[in-house]
């Protein structure tokens, strides 16, 4: 045996074994990148690019549905008769964090079910680790509660109830009969969070002549005045959640039909001449012009895909009805703000609708 092959045999080096010429043969050339590591293993696979990881997290968190969240706080602020302020901004931030916490926790809890029904989702496809999704849910929940705490103790109490509802829904109630009610409660609490944070931050602001509380504007209302709007938003959420339970298999005509009736009822109630008890009257001029436009946008966004799902309850049309119901929350929030006497706040919320519609074409909200 030649010295080079003897050295290769002793050291166990595959590179030397490949390079050592055998008797009567020419030397073998080995490209330097054909082997990696001391054991001669195959090259390590490339890590996913930053864009790929970002896309996976965008799908996990369903970022296209994020634009349906700020309107909750805006509608809640309008129900108190106050202009959106610092407390409203804190409520929006807390709501966004808690909503995204629910999205991450939802996919973590459904990872085994999604591996069968929706293997393309980020966790079963291996693009997001289960532990990372659970950690994100915990961190986002803590961030949401911290933001709510800055708006005052009442806002923190509402946010705590909202966080508890989100976690209970994802971990326990989702696949029970209480699932739609839990989701509806979460959305109603989100609107009440906006009302409570707006009123709490306004009352905590320094008042004139060294007083500790700034006087509320004429016609200001307590956070409890937002209950009718919260119930309306909760009713819509209940209907959409009931339909979403059939988006994988399809086949249900009763759920989209009931949701269609509920959407029509909410639209008709919003156009009534007299507000509900405890609900402030809308501004006569601008509100009269914008309120019918908001209601029309709500019905067109929610009712049309629901009607298609009634006529053909296939999984694709059912999913489209769910997506339309999610996006319809924006014109519903605008409707509630205009009905409470803040049509311009409703117009600001309505400005998020084109963004939600455009992004939903790239990242599904369901």
C-alpha positions, 0 to 999 in steps of 0.5 A: 500500500502506498504511503498516501493510502496508508495514511488515509486508511489510518486516519479514516479521511474520505477525502484522502481515500478519494484522492489517493491513487490506486495501483495503475490508476490515475488520481481522482479529483474531488471537488472541494464542495462535494463533501461537508463535515468530517464524516463526509455527509451531504451538504446542509440544506439552505435555510429558508430565506427571510422572505419565506419566513416572513410569508410563513408568519404572515399566513400564521397570523393571518395579517390580512384580517388585522385591518378588521381590528382597529375599528372595534376600538373606534366604534367603542370610542364613538359610543362614549361620545368622545373623540379617539385619543390616547386611550383609543390608540392604546386599545387599538395596540392591545387589540392587535396584540391579543388578536394576533396572539389568538391567531398563533395559539389557534394554529398551535392548538390545531396543528394535528388537525391541520396536518390532515385537513390543511397540511399547507398551513405554516406549522404542519408544513414545517415552516413555523415551529410549534414552540415558536408559535406558542411562544409568540402567543404568550408574548403577544398576550403579555404585550396586549395586557401591558398596553391596556394597563397604560389606559387604566385599571378598567381597561386592563380588566376588560383586556384580561377578560378578552385574553382569557376568552381568546385562550379558552376558545383556542384551547377548549371551546372551539370545537364545542357548542360554546365556540361561536358564543366564545368568539362573539364574546371576544369581539364584543369585549374588544369593542368595550375595550375601546370604549373603556380605554377611551373614557378611562384615559380621558378621565385620567387626564389633568383637568383645569385649575389643578384638578385631577380629572378633565371634564368630559365633552358635552354628550359624553357617555360612560363605557356602558353606552357601548353595549348595544354596539358590542352586542351587534358586533358580537351577533355578526361574529357569532354568525360568521363563526358558525359558518366557519365550522363548515369551511373544510367539509362544506355541505351545510346550508342551514349555517349560511342561511341563518347567517344571511338572515342575521346580517340582513337583520343587523342592516335593517336595525342600523337604518332604523330612525330611532337609536336603541335605548342608551345609544346616542343619536347620529349627527343629522347631516353627515351621518344621514349621508354616510350611514346608508352608504356604510350599511350598503357596503356591509350588506354587499360584503357579507350577504352576497358571498353568504347567498352563494354559500346557501345556493352551493355549500361547497368548501370553496364558497363556504370559505369565501363566505367566511372571508367576506364575513370577516371583511364585513366587520369593517363597514359594520364598525363604520356603521356603528360609529356613524350611528353613535354620532361619529360618521367621520370616525366611521369614515376613518375605519372604512378607509381600512377596507381597501387594504384588507381586501387587497391583502386578502388576495395574498394572505387568506384571512381564514 
